[in-house]
Amino acid sequence: KFSDQVGHCAMPKYQVLAYFLGSVFTSDKDESEIAFRTAIHRANILERNIELVPIVMYANTDDSFLMEKIVCNLISQGVIAIFGPSTGSSSDIIASICDTLDIPHIVYDWIPNESIPDREHSTMTLNIHPDNLLLSRGLAEIVQSFGWRSFTVVYESDRELQQLQDILQIGEPSSNPTTVKQLGPDEDHRPFLKEIKLSTDNCLILHCSPENLLNILQQANELKMLGEYQSIFIPLLDTHTIDFGDLSGVEANITTVRLMDPTDFHIQNVVHDWEEREKQEGRYYKIQPERVKSQMILLNDAVWLFSKGLTELGILEELAAPELECKRKKAWPFGRRIIEFMKARSDETSTGRVDFNGNGQRSFFTLRFMELNTAGFLNLATWDPVNGLDVLNDDEESEKRVGQKLSNKTFIVSSRIGAPFLTLREPNEGEILSGNSRYEGYSIDLIDAIAKMLNFKYEFRMSPDGKYGALNKVTQTWDGIVKQLIDGNADLGICDLTMTSSRRQAVDFTPPFMTLGISILFSKPPTPPTDLFSFLSPFSLDVWIYMGSAYLFISLLLFALARMAPDDWENPHPCKEPEEVENIWSIMNTTWLSIGSLMGQGCDILPKAASTRLVTGMWWFFALMMLNSYTANLAAFLTNSRQANSINNAEDLAAQNKIKYGVMNGGSTMGFFRDSNFSTYQKMWTAMESASPSVFTKTNDEGVERVQKGKNLYAFLMESTTLEYNVERKCDLVQIGGWLDYKSYGIAMPFNSPYRKQISGAVLKLGELGQLAELKRKWWKEMHGGGSCEKGDEEGGDTPELGLENVGGVFLVLGLGLFAAMVLGCTEFLWNVKSVAIEEKISLKDAFKAEALFAARIWIVTKPVHTSSSSGNSSSSSSGSSSKSGKSRSSRSKHSSKSPGISMKSSKSLGDPDVEASVHEKLKKIDSLFSLKAKKASTPQLEIGWKLDKATETDGTLLEDDPQLHPEPDQPKHRHHH
């Protein structure tokens, strides 16, 4: 009846009481039919009390009208259950008919979620395939375990897109957007794949039919999209059935999932039954357990669950085959009982444990996550709705596999020339450099330490454009080192590459190996001209004038008060009754007291009157305050060899217009100011953009050179590491202020690098061992002139040394004072020579010679005073002395305490015989000293001593015995000269 439309109907060969099971396939070549018939045959063997008979029909499952007729035909033949179909859009029609007649309907393929009204018309349907929502959740959790920042989803039809609905919810669109693309109908997918290659996503989720999967991967391999850093996840349950051939050896990380475990003995027994069954039918069928399709296994499990549930329900005695027709719409009384019993059961099948929820969907299943390698598929983890993701392989095995890859790996390291991270090495005489030996620097030492730790090789290659890596917002393409990593031309990027949010969207980074911040590079202020009188700087000119005026006023005030105060008039001879009192506070003494107090040295004479003591005390207080203030400020002025900078931080820089400032074009520092929301930095960015000529530089070295030539009119904002390197070697540069931000340097690598964990661990290990700090000290402070400016930095510390230019003025003042003292001393000496010549009536030459010779006798510590050359009886001498008696008295009182010779105070003392005898004895000794010298000279020398008349010289005793020869009290007093 249906031969023209649906092919043929296979009827059982024997006429016995049996229960019919119907199934619908698309064609007689569908391998699922083998699984269906073999499963029924196996159930008949295991369950001997029942006989299940398969009724198989073939039809186009997309034709709803035809499918309705086939289902009604099966029901009219008395089937107690209908299996399938596995594909097509007419499954809901079969479910509705079975729901009306209470015929069990069992499917084994993915079906979309049903709305609540639709579920009311499919209460008799059981689906052995994993539930759509749970399967989508499982796939999403597996993808989340990858740690992908971004990925691209490629799907073939709406069916695949619905299965990935939970994956599309991963991540935030603002930070890590997910790209979704649909495959075109053409077989040539290369243009489509090129678009994906141009993006920065190395992670791809490819969901399509098994027939197209191999072709897409082959075309991707031709475009070099299956490299070491590419990851492809295939959420297809039948990926394991594809023979990948040469693609199994690609470096890309290709992963997938499946429901079964081919090593399970249940699977192997089922496959063996299929082969034997076909052999009995005279057909050859051979398949490996690893290549079994999921639908065949699911259909096998569906038949087994139905037969097992039918026998365990315990209604075989009363079970009768249904005699139903679609037109009558009479329900079969046993169908709903069978379905409800199967929903309540939990059985172990070839695809694992099977549980159903109230809607007839499979609520428990196990997904096996696998990785494709040369040996086939390697199980990595399992997932089920209850336990979630369970990793099968431990970390030691993973580390071992990666270690094997590393030992055979030569990393291509992209970098750029820039001291101290990487510089060209100067060859020795006769040496030819090649490969990595051409370079030296921090980057070389860093990667070398990591390579020794992880046992791999490396090769340095310079970035073609010499840039770090910036995103062109117009073309949405990267340049520099980042581009080399994205294009797959490099495995690692090592230099002073800053870890920024934009770069992290394009490449991956290890933990930072160096922290830094943006700072200001400026030239040191010029050294001011040497000021020999810098010791005068602590006080202003006005203060010095006021101090000088106060000094003179105090000296005059002391002189006036001392003249008026009775207590300052003293007895010159305290042991005798005073005939006269004297006042020692002359102008010279008051000025000496004032200057001694101001200098902190004191004075040998002090006032005694209350008024003068009060003045002196207040002057001492004034001198104490001024001296301490001067001393406190003196060190700062003497050590201030450089002028202070006009700017101290970024705020000072932004608040002025005289000093221009800029950054390197295209660097992270430029991006910091451009994207900052802080008002000061926004103001600085506006000033830099509008500056003419341009304040931006192509390289950091150009910016440093511009600062040196700018003569304190240009500042360069750069990263502190490079700034410190230049300041260590160029002593005319200085860092202004602290860091404006906080950032880090890291080793860049492509997304999804399998070596990220190992290299990151090596960086952390080097930091813990202190090798990172040692490398920085080596290349910043030791190599290539490092540390040359440390001496200058020490001089700029808290206790710098003072040079002659700092205290030269003090020496100058000392020299001038000594010179003035020498001039004054010579003047006093010559004046004394003149006085001696006049009094002794000799020539100036003889007087000068005598005084000079006496001064040259440094062993003589006493000096006699001079007297007149004639005797006391001479009238001229007497009259001269008489006229100068008043003057002699004052001179005697002035010099009595200072003269080292013998002084006669009064005429009374000279009249004492004992005193006179003592005087004559001393004079004789002095005369004998000069007489020896006089005998040797041809010209008689001037005799220094007391001059007596001839009678006295011839007879010394006569002077003692004759009292008439003693000088009278009213005779002239003797004078002495210094």
ZAMARGU-4260 file (C-alpha; in steps of 0.2 Angstrom, whole numbers, plus 5000, padded with zeros to 4 digits):
<rodrens>
0) 5000/5000/5000 | 5014/5012/5004 | 5027/5005/4993 | 5027/5020/4981 | 5028/5032/4995
5) 5038/5025/5009 | 5047/5010/5002 | 5044/4994/5009 | 5038/4987/5026 | 5049/4974/5034
10) 5037/4961/5042 | 5043/4947/5054 | 5047/4930/5046 | 5037/4920/5059 | 5019/4921/5064
15) 5019/4920/5083 | 5011/4931/5097 | 5023/4946/5098 | 5024/4964/5102 | 5028/4976/5087
20) 5041/4990/5089 | 5040/5003/5075 | 5054/5014/5069 | 5056/5027/5055 | 5072/5030/5046
25) 5077/5042/5032 | 5083/5028/5020 | 5088/5009/5020 | 5106/5015/5021 | 5105/5022/5038
30) 5116/5013/5050 | 5105/5016/5064 | 5094/5003/5058 | 5107/4990/5061 | 5108/4996/5079
35) 5089/4995/5081 | 5087/4977/5074 | 5102/4971/5084 | 5095/4979/5100 | 5078/4970/5098
40) 5087/4954/5094 | 5098/4955/5109 | 5082/4960/5120 | 5074/4944/5114 | 5088/4934/5119
45) 5089/4942/5136 | 5071/4943/5139 | 5064/4926/5134 | 5046/4929/5140 | 5043/4942/5127
50) 5045/4943/5108 | 5049/4960/5101 | 5046/4962/5082 | 5054/4977/5073 | 5043/4986/5060
55) 5054/4998/5050 | 5049/5011/5038 | 5058/5024/5027 | 5052/5041/5023 | 5057/5059/5021
60) 5056/5065/5039 | 5054/5083/5033 | 5037/5079/5025 | 5024/5081/5038 | 5009/5074/5028
65) 5019/5059/5024 | 5025/5056/5041 | 5007/5057/5048 | 5002/5043/5036 | 5017/5032/5041
70) 5013/5034/5060 | 4995/5030/5058 | 5000/5015/5048 | 5012/5009/5061 | 4998/5011/5074
75) 4986/5002/5064 | 4998/4987/5064 | 4998/4986/5083 | 5015/4993/5087 | 5017/4996/5106
80) 5030/5010/5104 | 5037/5020/5090 | 5056/5025/5089 | 5062/5040/5080 | 5064/5048/5068
85) 5082/5055/5072 | 5081/5070/5061 | 5068/5081/5053 | 5055/5093/5059 | 5040/5081/5059
90) 5045/5074/5076 | 5032/5085/5085 | 5018/5078/5074 | 5023/5060/5079 | 5023/5065/5097
95) 5006/5073/5096 | 4998/5058/5088 | 5006/5046/5101 | 5001/5058/5115 | 4983/5057/5109
100) 4983/5038/5108 | 4994/5035/5122 | 5007/5026/5112 | 5025/5027/5119 | 5036/5038/5108
105) 5055/5036/5111 | 5067/5048/5102 | 5086/5048/5102 | 5091/5065/5095 | 5093/5083/5100
110) 5077/5092/5100 | 5074/5110/5104 | 5066/5117/5120 | 5048/5115/5120 | 5036/5129/5127
115) 5024/5124/5141 | 5009/5122/5129 | 5019/5111/5118 | 5024/5100/5132 | 5005/5096/5135
120) 5005/5087/5118 | 5021/5077/5121 | 5018/5068/5137 | 5021/5051/5129 | 5038/5056/5122
125) 5055/5051/5130 | 5071/5057/5124 | 5087/5047/5127 | 5097/5061/5120 | 5104/5073/5134
130) 5093/5087/5138 | 5096/5103/5127 | 5097/5115/5142 | 5109/5103/5152 | 5119/5100/5137
135) 5121/5118/5133 | 5126/5121/5151 | 5139/5108/5151 | 5147/5114/5135 | 5147/5132/5143
140) 5156/5126/5159 | 5169/5117/5149 | 5173/5132/5139 | 5174/5143/5154 | 5187/5131/5161
145) 5198/5136/5146 | 5200/5153/5153 | 5198/5161/5136 | 5197/5180/5137 | 5188/5181/5120
150) 5183/5169/5106 | 5174/5167/5090 | 5159/5156/5088 | 5156/5148/5071 | 5140/5139/5068
155) 5131/5131/5053 | 5113/5132/5056 | 5100/5138/5070 | 5101/5120/5077 | 5119/5122/5082
160) 5116/5140/5088 | 5103/5134/5100 | 5115/5121/5107 | 5127/5135/5111 | 5115/5147/5119
165) 5124/5146/5136 | 5141/5148/5128 | 5135/5165/5121 | 5132/5171/5139 | 5150/5169/5144
170) 5159/5185/5148 | 5154/5203/5147 | 5151/5211/5131 | 5160/5227/5136 | 5176/5219/5141
175) 5178/5203/5132 | 5165/5202/5118 | 5161/5186/5109 | 5161/5186/5090 | 5147/5175/5082
180) 5148/5170/5063 | 5138/5159/5053 | 5146/5148/5039 | 5140/5151/5022 | 5133/5138/5010
185) 5148/5137/4999 | 5161/5124/5001 | 5175/5136/5000 | 5176/5144/5017 | 5193/5152/5015
190) 5187/5170/5013 | 5177/5167/5029 | 5192/5160/5038 | 5203/5174/5033 | 5191/5186/5042
195) 5193/5176/5058 | 5212/5176/5056 | 5213/5195/5054 | 5205/5197/5071 | 5214/5194/5088
200) 5205/5179/5093 | 5215/5163/5093 | 5201/5154/5101 | 5187/5146/5090 | 5171/5137/5094
205) 5167/5127/5078 | 5150/5119/5078 | 5144/5111/5061 | 5139/5094/5054 | 5152/5081/5053
210) 5152/5081/5035 | 5158/5099/5034 | 5169/5098/5049 | 5184/5090/5041 | 5184/5101/5025
215) 5183/5117/5036 | 5198/5111/5046 | 5208/5107/5031 | 5205/5124/5024 | 5210/5132/5040
220) 5226/5122/5040 | 5230/5129/5023 | 5228/5147/5030 | 5240/5142/5044 | 5226/5144/5057
225) 5230/5128/5066 | 5246/5134/5074 | 5253/5131/5091 | 5243/5145/5099 | 5226/5141/5091
230) 5213/5133/5101 | 5198/5125/5093 | 5183/5118/5103 | 5171/5107/5093 | 5155/5104/5103
235) 5149/5090/5092 | 5146/5073/5100 | 5151/5063/5084 | 5168/5072/5082 | 5177/5056/5086
240) 5169/5047/5071 | 5179/5058/5059 | 5196/5052/5052 | 5207/5067/5054 | 5222/5060/5045
245) 5236/5072/5044 | 5226/5085/5054 | 5229/5075/5070 | 5247/5080/5070 | 5244/5099/5069
250) 5250/5110/5083 | 5233/5118/5087 | 5224/5113/5102 | 5208/5104/5096 | 5196/5098/5109
255) 5179/5090/5108 | 5166/5080/5118 | 5157/5063/5117 | 5144/5053/5127 | 5152/5036/5127
260) 5168/5028/5132 | 5175/5017/5118 | 5185/5007/5131 | 5169/5002/5140 | 5165/4983/5138
265) 5147/4987/5135 | 5152/4997/5119 | 5163/4984/5113 | 5150/4970/5115 | 5137/4981/5106
270) 5149/4984/5092 | 5153/4965/5091 | 5134/4961/5091 | 5131/4973/5076 | 5145/4965/5066
275) 5139/4947/5070 | 5121/4952/5066 | 5125/4959/5049 | 5136/4943/5046 | 5121/4932/5049
280) 5111/4943/5037 | 5124/4940/5024 | 5131/4958/5025 | 5148/4964/5029 | 5149/4977/5042
285) 5165/4982/5052 | 5167/4997/5063 | 5179/5001/5077 | 5172/5006/5094 | 5181/5023/5093
290) 5171/5027/5078 | 5154/5023/5083 | 5140/5036/5080 | 5131/5043/5095 | 5114/5040/5088
295) 5117/5021/5085 | 5122/5019/5104 | 5108/5030/5110 | 5095/5020/5099 | 5103/5004/5106
300) 5100/5011/5124 | 5083/5016/5120 | 5077/4999/5114 | 5086/4991/5129 | 5078/5003/5142
305) 5060/5000/5134 | 5062/4981/5134 | 5069/4981/5152 | 5055/4992/5158 | 5042/4982/5149
310) 5047/4966/5158 | 5050/4974/5175 | 5033/4983/5175 | 5024/4966/5178 | 5010/4968/5166
315) 5015/4955/5153 | 5000/4944/5158 | 4987/4957/5155 | 4996/4966/5141 | 4987/4966/5125
320) 4992/4973/5108 | 4983/4989/5104 | 4970/4989/5091 | 4969/5008/5087 | 4966/5019/5073
325) 4971/5037/5071 | 4953/5042/5066 | 4945/5035/5081 | 4957/5043/5094 | 4955/5029/5107
330) 4969/5028/5119 | 4979/5012/5123 | 4977/5009/5142 | 4995/5002/5145 | 5005/5015/5135
335) 5005/5029/5149 | 5009/5016/5162 | 5024/5010/5153 | 5030/5028/5150 | 5028/5033/5168
340) 5037/5018/5174 | 5052/5022/5162 | 5053/5040/5168 | 5054/5034/5186 | 5068/5022/5183
345) 5087/5025/5183 | 5098/5013/5173 | 5116/5011/5168 | 5117/5010/5149 | 5131/5011/5136
350) 5131/5030/5137 | 5131/5030/5156 | 5118/5032/5169 | 5101/5038/5162 | 5088/5048/5172
355) 5073/5056/5165 | 5064/5072/5172 | 5045/5074/5172 | 5045/5081/5154 | 5053/5065/5148
360) 5070/5073/5145 | 5086/5065/5150 | 5092/5074/5166 | 5108/5064/5169 | 5122/5060/5157
365) 5141/5061/5156 | 5151/5072/5144 | 5169/5066/5141 | 5180/5081/5136 | 5194/5075/5125
370) 5210/5082/5116 | 5215/5077/5098 | 5233/5071/5097 | 5243/5060/5085 | 5237/5044/5095
375) 5219/5049/5093 | 5209/5057/5107 | 5215/5059/5125 | 5202/5060/5139 | 5205/5076/5149
380) 5190/5078/5160 | 5171/5073/5162 | 5156/5083/5166 | 5139/5078/5172 | 5124/5089/5179
385) 5127/5084/5197 | 5146/5084/5199 | 5151/5097/5186 | 5168/5097/5178 | 5180/5084/5184
390) 5198/5084/5178 | 5205/5067/5175 | 5223/5071/5172 | 5233/5078/5187 | 5245/5093/5185
395) 5261/5082/5185 | 5255/5073/5169 | 5251/5090/5161 | 5268/5097/5167 | 5277/5082/5160
400) 5268/5084/5143 | 5272/5103/5142 | 5290/5099/5147 | 5293/5088/5133 | 5286/5101/5121
405) 5298/5114/5129 | 5313/5103/5127 | 5311/5103/5108 | 5305/5121/5106 | 5315/5136/5100
410) 5306/5151/5105 | 5306/5166/5093 | 5308/5182/5104 | 5302/5198/5097 | 5311/5214/5104
415) 5317/5231/5100 | 5334/5240/5103 | 5333/5251/5118 | 5346/5252/5133 | 5347/5244/5145
420) 5335/5231/5140 | 5343/5227/5123 | 5358/5234/5115 | 5370/5229/5101 | 5385/5221/5108
425) 5402/5228/5103 | 5413/5213/5096 | 5431/5210/5102 | 5445/5212/5090 | 5443/5198/5077
430) 5427/5192/5084 | 5412/5190/5072 | 5395/5191/5081 | 5380/5181/5075 | 5363/5176/5082
435) 5359/5180/5100 | 5377/5185/5103 | 5374/5201/5093 | 5364/5208/5108 | 5366/5211/5126
440) 5355/5218/5140 | 5342/5215/5153 | 5331/5206/5141 | 5344/5194/5135 | 5349/5189/5153
445) 5331/5187/5158 | 5326/5175/5145 | 5342/5166/5147 | 5338/5163/5165 | 5321/5157/5161
450) 5328/5146/5147 | 5340/5138/5159 | 5326/5135/5171 | 5314/5127/5158 | 5327/5119/5147
455) 5322/5127/5130 | 5331/5137/5116 | 5327/5155/5110 | 5331/5166/5096 | 5330/5185/5096
460) 5322/5194/5081 | 5319/5213/5081 | 5302/5221/5077 | 5302/5227/5059 | 5295/5244/5064
465) 5304/5245/5080 | 5288/5249/5090 | 5281/5242/5105 | 5263/5240/5099 | 5249/5251/5097
470) 5231/5249/5091 | 5226/5259/5075 | 5208/5264/5079 | 5204/5267/5061 | 5211/5251/5054
475) 5209/5241/5070 | 5226/5234/5067 | 5241/5233/5079 | 5259/5237/5075 | 5276/5233/5083
480) 5279/5218/5094 | 5261/5215/5097 | 5258/5213/5079 | 5272/5200/5078 | 5264/5190/5092
485) 5246/5191/5084 | 5252/5186/5067 | 5261/5171/5074 | 5279/5177/5069 | 5285/5177/5087
490) 5282/5167/5103 | 5287/5179/5116 | 5289/5198/5117 | 5302/5204/5129 | 5308/5222/5132
495) 5301/5237/5141 | 5284/5233/5135 | 5271/5240/5147 | 5256/5229/5152 | 5241/5240/5147
500) 5222/5235/5146 | 5222/5238/5128 | 5237/5227/5125 | 5229/5213/5136 | 5215/5213/5124
505) 5227/5207/5110 | 5240/5197/5119 | 5243/5188/5135 | 5256/5193/5148 | 5266/5184/5162
510) 5266/5191/5180 | 5276/5207/5180 | 5295/5206/5181 | 5297/5225/5185 | 5286/5238/5192
515) 5287/5256/5187 | 5278/5273/5185 | 5278/5288/5174 | 5289/5302/5180 | 5296/5319/5174
520) 5314/5320/5167 | 5321/5337/5168 | 5338/5345/5167 | 5347/5351/5183 | 5347/5369/5186
525) 5364/5378/5181 | 5377/5380/5194 | 5376/5398/5200 | 5393/5409/5199 | 5404/5407/5214
530) 5401/5420/5228 | 5416/5422/5239 | 5405/5432/5251 | 5391/5418/5253 | 5394/5419/5272
535) 5385/5435/5272 | 5370/5427/5264 | 5361/5421/5280 | 5357/5440/5284 | 5351/5452/5272
540) 5360/5469/5269 | 5347/5478/5280 | 5351/5466/5294 | 5369/5469/5293 | 5367/5488/5293
545) 5356/5487/5308 | 5369/5476/5317 | 5383/5488/5313 | 5373/5502/5319 | 5368/5493/5335
550) 5387/5489/5338 | 5392/5507/5336 | 5378/5513/5347 | 5381/5501/5361 | 5400/5505/5361
555) 5396/5524/5362 | 5382/5520/5375 | 5394/5510/5386 | 5408/5524/5385 | 5395/5537/5390
560) 5388/5527/5404 | 5405/5522/5410 | 5410/5540/5411 | 5395/5544/5422 | 5395/5529/5433
565) 5406/5531/5449 | 5409/5512/5450 | 5418/5512/5434 | 5431/5524/5441 | 5444/5513/5449
570) 5460/5516/5460 | 5475/5511/5450 | 5485/5506/5465 | 5472/5496/5476 | 5486/5494/5490
575) 5488/5513/5493 | 5477/5528/5496 | 5472/5535/5479 | 5479/5552/5474 | 5469/5549/5458
580) 5456/5537/5450 | 5456/5531/5432 | 5442/5525/5420 | 5448/5510/5408 | 5432/5512/5397
585) 5439/5521/5383 | 5431/5520/5365 | 5444/5507/5361 | 5439/5496/5376 | 5420/5498/5373
590) 5421/5493/5355 | 5432/5478/5360 | 5419/5472/5372 | 5405/5474/5360 | 5414/5465/5346
595) 5420/5451/5357 | 5403/5448/5363 | 5396/5448/5346 | 5409/5435/5340 | 5405/5424/5355
600) 5423/5426/5362 | 5420/5438/5377 | 5432/5451/5384 | 5446/5452/5397 | 5438/5468/5405
605) 5420/5469/5411 | 5410/5484/5418 | 5406/5486/5436 | 5392/5499/5437 | 5374/5493/5436
610) 5370/5503/5421 | 5384/5497/5411 | 5381/5479/5416 | 5363/5480/5411 | 5368/5487/5394
615) 5381/5473/5392 | 5369/5459/5397 | 5356/5465/5384 | 5369/5466/5371 | 5375/5448/5375
620) 5356/5442/5373 | 5356/5451/5356 | 5372/5443/5351 | 5367/5426/5357 | 5351/5426/5346
625) 5359/5434/5331 | 5374/5422/5332 | 5363/5406/5333 | 5352/5412/5319 | 5367/5415/5308
630) 5375/5398/5312 | 5358/5389/5309 | 5357/5397/5291 | 5375/5397/5287 | 5376/5379/5282
635) 5361/5380/5270 | 5368/5395/5261 | 5386/5388/5260 | 5380/5371/5253 | 5367/5378/5241
640) 5378/5375/5226 | 5363/5374/5214 | 5348/5384/5212 | 5331/5376/5216 | 5321/5368/5202
645) 5306/5379/5196 | 5295/5363/5196 | 5293/5350/5209 | 5279/5339/5202 | 5266/5337/5188
650) 5255/5351/5196 | 5269/5364/5195 | 5272/5358/5177 | 5254/5360/5172 | 5252/5377/5181
655) 5265/5386/5170 | 5267/5390/5152 | 5286/5393/5150 | 5293/5375/5151 | 5286/5364/5137
660) 5284/5345/5141 | 5280/5330/5130 | 5280/5311/5128 | 5285/5298/5116 | 5273/5296/5102
665) 5263/5280/5102 | 5269/5274/5119 | 5259/5269/5134 | 5264/5285/5142 | 5255/5295/5129
670) 5240/5284/5131 | 5240/5287/5149 | 5238/5306/5147 | 5226/5304/5132 | 5214/5293/5142
675) 5216/5300/5159 | 5201/5307/5168 | 5211/5317/5181 | 5209/5336/5178 | 5228/5339/5179
680) 5233/5326/5167 | 5219/5331/5155 | 5226/5349/5156 | 5243/5343/5152 | 5237/5332/5137
685) 5228/5347/5130 | 5244/5358/5132 | 5254/5344/5123 | 5242/5342/5109 | 5241/5361/5105
690) 5260/5364/5107 | 5269/5371/5092 | 5282/5365/5088 | 5277/5347/5092 | 5282/5341/5109
695) 5281/5323/5105 | 5296/5312/5101 | 5299/5296/5091 | 5310/5288/5104 | 5314/5290/5122
700) 5332/5294/5117 | 5326/5308/5107 | 5316/5315/5122 | 5332/5313/5133 | 5342/5323/5121
705) 5329/5336/5119 | 5329/5339/5138 | 5348/5341/5138 | 5347/5354/5124 | 5332/5362/5131
710) 5341/5373/5144 | 5328/5370/5157 | 5314/5374/5145 | 5308/5356/5141 | 5303/5342/5152
715) 5300/5324/5146 | 5288/5312/5154 | 5293/5294/5153 | 5293/5278/5162 | 5304/5278/5178
720) 5315/5263/5173 | 5322/5272/5157 | 5322/5288/5166 | 5333/5281/5180 | 5345/5273/5168
725) 5348/5290/5160 | 5350/5299/5176 | 5363/5286/5182 | 5374/5291/5167 | 5370/5309/5162
730) 5373/5319/5178 | 5365/5335/5171 | 5348/5326/5172 | 5337/5324/5187 | 5320/5316/5191
735) 5306/5328/5196 | 5294/5321/5209 | 5287/5304/5211 | 5277/5292/5200 | 5262/5298/5192
740) 5254/5281/5190 | 5258/5263/5193 | 5262/5250/5179 | 5272/5234/5176 | 5283/5226/5163
745) 5278/5208/5158 | 5283/5195/5145 | 5270/5196/5131 | 5264/5180/5122 | 5250/5175/5111
750) 5233/5171/5118 | 5231/5153/5123 | 5249/5149/5124 | 5252/5132/5131 | 5268/5138/5140
755) 5261/5153/5149 | 5260/5143/5166 | 5278/5137/5165 | 5285/5154/5160 | 5275/5163/5172
760) 5281/5151/5186 | 5299/5154/5181 | 5297/5173/5182 | 5289/5172/5199 | 5304/5160/5204
765) 5317/5172/5198 | 5308/5186/5209 | 5308/5175/5224 | 5327/5171/5222 | 5331/5189/5220
770) 5338/5187/5203 | 5327/5200/5195 | 5333/5213/5207 | 5351/5208/5204 | 5348/5210/5185
775) 5342/5227/5187 | 5356/5232/5198 | 5368/5225/5185 | 5361/5234/5170 | 5356/5250/5179
780) 5371/5254/5191 | 5386/5244/5184 | 5386/5241/5165 | 5390/5254/5152 | 5394/5269/5164
785) 5381/5265/5177 | 5384/5274/5194 | 5395/5288/5187 | 5383/5301/5195 | 5382/5293/5212
790) 5396/5304/5219 | 5386/5319/5213 | 5371/5312/5222 | 5380/5310/5238 | 5386/5328/5237
795) 5368/5333/5236 | 5364/5324/5252 | 5360/5331/5269 | 5379/5333/5274 | 5388/5338/5258
800) 5407/5343/5258 | 5411/5361/5258 | 5423/5366/5244 | 5435/5381/5243 | 5422/5390/5233
805) 5410/5389/5248 | 5421/5396/5261 | 5433/5406/5250 | 5426/5422/5257 | 5430/5418/5274
810) 5448/5415/5270 | 5448/5432/5260 | 5442/5441/5276 | 5455/5433/5286 | 5469/5437/5274
815) 5463/5455/5273 | 5462/5456/5292 | 5480/5449/5294 | 5486/5461/5281 | 5478/5476/5290
820) 5486/5470/5306 | 5503/5469/5298 | 5502/5486/5291 | 5496/5493/5308 | 5511/5484/5316
825) 5523/5491/5304 | 5516/5508/5307 | 5517/5506/5326 | 5535/5500/5324 | 5541/5515/5313
830) 5532/5527/5324 | 5541/5520/5339 | 5558/5521/5330 | 5554/5540/5326 | 5551/5543/5345
835) 5567/5534/5350 | 5577/5544/5338 | 5570/5560/5344 | 5572/5556/5362 | 5589/5548/5361
840) 5595/5561/5349 | 5601/5549/5336 | 5597/5546/5318 | 5582/5537/5312 | 5593/5524/5304
845) 5602/5520/5320 | 5586/5520/5330 | 5578/5508/5317 | 5593/5497/5317 | 5594/5496/5336
850) 5575/5492/5337 | 5575/5480/5323 | 5590/5470/5331 | 5582/5470/5347 | 5566/5463/5340
855) 5576/5450/5331 | 5583/5443/5348 | 5568/5432/5350 | 5575/5424/5366 | 5574/5440/5375
860) 5558/5442/5384 | 5561/5458/5394 | 5564/5475/5387 | 5571/5490/5397 | 5563/5507/5395
865) 5572/5522/5387 | 5577/5538/5397 | 5585/5554/5391 | 5603/5553/5385 | 5609/5567/5398
870) 5610/5567/5417 | 5597/5572/5428 | 5607/5588/5433 | 5607/5595/5415 | 5596/5610/5414
875) 5589/5606/5397 | 5584/5589/5403 | 5577/5595/5419 | 5567/5609/5410 | 5561/5596/5397
880) 5556/5584/5410 | 5547/5597/5420 | 5537/5603/5405 | 5532/5585/5402 | 5528/5580/5419
885) 5510/5580/5417 | 5511/5570/5401 | 5523/5558/5409 | 5511/5554/5423 | 5497/5550/5411
890) 5509/5539/5401 | 5515/5531/5416 | 5498/5526/5422 | 5494/5520/5404 | 5509/5509/5402
895) 5513/5504/5420 | 5505/5487/5418 | 5511/5483/5400 | 5530/5488/5400 | 5541/5472/5402
900) 5555/5483/5408 | 5558/5492/5425 | 5546/5506/5428 | 5547/5520/5441 | 5531/5525/5448
905) 5535/5540/5458 | 5550/5550/5464 | 5548/5542/5482 | 5552/5525/5475 | 5568/5531/5467
910) 5574/5539/5483 | 5574/5523/5492 | 5592/5516/5493 | 5588/5498/5493 | 5577/5500/5477
915) 5591/5511/5469 | 5604/5498/5472 | 5593/5484/5465 | 5590/5495/5450 | 5609/5498/5447
920) 5613/5479/5448 | 5600/5475/5434 | 5606/5490/5423 | 5624/5483/5425 | 5618/5466/5418
925) 5609/5474/5404 | 5624/5485/5400 | 5636/5470/5399 | 5625/5462/5387 | 5625/5476/5375
930) 5644/5480/5378 | 5649/5464/5371 | 5640/5467/5355 | 5647/5485/5354 | 5665/5480/5355
935) 5663/5470/5339 | 5656/5484/5329 | 5667/5498/5322 | 5654/5511/5325 | 5648/5512/5343
940) 5630/5506/5345 | 5617/5515/5354 | 5616/5509/5372 | 5599/5504/5378 | 5597/5506/5396
945) 5598/5519/5410 | 5610/5534/5404 | 5620/5540/5419 | 5633/5554/5419 | 5652/5551/5419
950) 5653/5552/5438 | 5641/5538/5439 | 5649/5527/5426 | 5666/5528/5434 | 5661/5525/5451
955) 5646/5515/5454 | 5647/5515/5473 | 5647/5534/5473 | 5629/5534/5468 | 5624/5523/5482
960) 5634/5532/5495 | 5630/5550/5491 | 5612/5554/5494 | 5614/5570/5484 | 5616/5561/5468
965) 5599/5553/5470 | 5585/5561/5459 | 5573/5572/5468 | 5555/5569/5467 | 5551/5584/5457
970) 5564/5578/5443 | 5557/5573/5427 | 5550/5555/5426 | 5557/5542/5415 | 5548/5537/5399
975) 5548/5520/5390 | 5544/5516/5372 | 5537/5500/5365
</rodrens>
